[in-house]
Amino acid sequence: MTPVIITPGALRARLDRFPRLPLGVYPTPLQPAPGLSRELGRAVLVKREDLSGLAFGGNKVRHVELLMAEVRRAGADTVINVMGYHSNNARLAAAACVRAGFRYHVFLRHAAGRPVQGNCLVDHLLGAAVHLLNDEESRRDLELARRVAERLRRAGAVPYVMNDESFPKLAGMIGFAGAGLELADQLRAAGVVGPVRVAGVAGRSLCGLALASLNLGLDWRFTGVRVASAPPLTDYVFRHAGTVRRRLDLPRTYAPADFDVVDRYAGPGGPAPAVLQAVRLAARADALMVDPNYTGVALAGLIDRIEDGGVGADETVVFVHTGGTPAIFSYAEELVPAETLAVTPAAQEGSSPAPARRAAMIASGS
Ligand SMILES: Cc1ncc(COP(=O)(O)O)c(C=O)c1O
């Protein structure tokens, strides 16, 4: 009879069937967030995937470790990726290609004429061939990428077009099943017993964590916050649930009912005021940097759920920080509005202590 759950060792063995190119620094820390805990009125732990170690870190490091091994297995030497202007995936695939020795072309939608900033800046620094698409080109992005792939193929390269392959969609879930094993160890070491509320961006990474908890028989509950740019989860994660279970040979897989999805921040328009507020709150409370596209949205959604009573009083809260921090530099005006910058020397004199006095206050801790 197939067991209902498996041991951590058995899950590890199944994950290890997928070769990976080690690129990250693991385990990523699980840290208390005392400031946020104080502000939110309950203890919050943060799983620091933003500290995963490669080119500003983030959840995609676990993904690209598997992806690079797959590209090598496929005999390719050039990776082609079509993503959005703010894409963290684009950045970390670029970084992984540097380390793996692959050439890399990235097509960034709606990027022509926009500042070379945030992830787009890092893509350039990492030596990617960056194709900045205008709005019209963005409508036929994949066609343009395939055309370049064809040209490279004729010139003797072996391209791997990420968007045409199924493995990149699975890699995130497989990688994060490994993060689930790590998190289970860390919670045990921290003496956490009872239910755990795992909150983060709704997507593959959260599904990977769910895969781990369901198969290990852990009492983890999931709040997934849908970000503005995300397609409906039915399109890009839930329909892969069966495939992931089969590929990993696991007794159980996740289903939509395993997730409490916060949808209110999905859709077009800039970051919502609550998201900007969450970015500022994390920074001021814990010197924790989250961003307006992903992790700030996840934090805003978690705050909503805590405030509306959707997180049980007995649950230990783990916020999964999936990275994305380079994007903050593209949101200076939204995050630090001009009026808050308008501190003239005269205004400063009246409102804040002189430098010498301020230094004394800092030294005395007042
Ligand atoms: C910072 C960040 N968090 C979360 C996600 C969601 O990714 P996934 O579906 O792989 O979990 C992304 C996707 O690009 C991201 O960049």
The ligand as an ORCA input file, in Angstrom:
! r2SCAN-3c Opt
* xyz 0 1
  C      10.512     38.020     -5.426
  C       9.563     36.990     -5.964
  N       8.792     36.326     -5.107
  C       7.923     35.397     -5.530
  C       7.781     35.098     -6.866
  C       6.829     34.040     -7.268
  O       7.554     33.026     -7.881
  P       7.152     31.536     -7.842
  O       5.907     31.356     -8.656
  O       8.316     30.863     -8.469
  O       6.951     31.171     -6.426
  C       8.564     35.771     -7.819
  C       8.423     35.500     -9.258
  O       9.027     36.071    -10.097
  C       9.490     36.728     -7.339
  O      10.281     37.372     -8.207
*
